[in-house]
């Protein structure tokens, strides 16, 4: 129990009267009577205040929280009985590693007896794996505002953090509403430029005139375009480096986790397009291989596989990984290699394997640019330390550009983007390649 400022103000009145009793004896009796009235009022307020048994608290959230995304957590607070609505404050106990907005650590509201109030906040897990929420802590004010009671409610539960599924749900919603531009996909048609009729839709400024359906335009009184479906059942393979450099973070999230998020969104989009997709993870040896297949079931298999992937403190062995791929996947495929270009002694091996892969497949090298190195390369020189940092950063960026240029000249596709743009950029490139029928 905790007294509020109202209680202290009320108790101050009899204390002042008692203090003035030296001036007039009547103040003594007046102060005592006032004190008794206030104590009786406080006792009545205490009796009217519901105890912890009158409350029911329940936490709600997705069964699988998404990595590096804001996940909604809702706590349902139900008050069974009471004379009037109460002011309440709620504090949850999410895993310490989860990010929570400071303003959402303590939630306030008013709960009406016989009704439920929903408290909502968001958490951002920076790592995949198994975690646990703690108990719930609730504080509520008495009907007259003279007391505050508080209690701890058992609510500990395990929770799993999976690769980002928020982007998958968002993509699914926007594709149904024909609003994929909100996801950041630019100049890309989800349904390609094949020859199989898919649907009619409103004309867009960048549509080709030959796509206009003039009969439908005449009937509806506005320009209508035809969308065609591209060739289906094409093959995609994501090669994911889980070596030492992919465990380095960009912000508070590892490069590997950004890559896994992009692979899963790509797998979902590919399943919608009818393509077959597989995945290969590797470090110094091949860690896992999933043969390309089509359908939602393949997406779920990839989700379970990538959920358990852990980075290894070793350098990647590209020769072993690409040799394994060559033995397992003989059909022409779009091969997306997610890796890093920091380790100088392995870059030549990577470049050689990517160029060799071009003979039978369409290779796409995908790397994540580091904003910290770019910032260091642009920082002003104020002392010897800043000079050294800028020199090293500029050298790293120059070597990276030379490697990417070398691959492009050899006919290997490349994609080097910031981490927060990776998923959208990968989908954008995949759809563009599919629309051009390069796969």
Buried (B, 14 or more C-beta within 10 A) or exposed (E): EEEBEBBEEBBEBBEEBBEBBEEEEEBBEBBBEBBEEBEEBBEBBBEBBBEEEBBEBEBEBBEBBBBBBBBEBEBEBBBEEBEEBBBBBBBBBBBEBBEBEEEBEEBEBEBEBEEEBEBEBBBBBBBBBEBEBBBBBBBBBBBBBBBBBBBEBEBEEEBBBBBBBBBBEBBEEBBEEEEBEEBEBEEBBBBBBBEEEBEBBEBEEEBEEEBBBEEBBEEEEEBBBBBBBBBBEBBBBBBBBBBBBBBBBBEEBBBBBBBBBBBBBBBBBBBBBBBBBBBBBBBBEBBBBBBBBBEEEBBEBBBEBBBEBEBBEEBBBBEBBBEBBBEBBEEEBBBBBBBBBBBEEBBEBBBBBBBBBBEBBBBBBBBBBBEEBBEBBEEEEEEEEEEEBBEEBBEBBEBBEEBBEBBEEBEBBBBBBBBBBBBBBBBBBBBBBBBEEEB
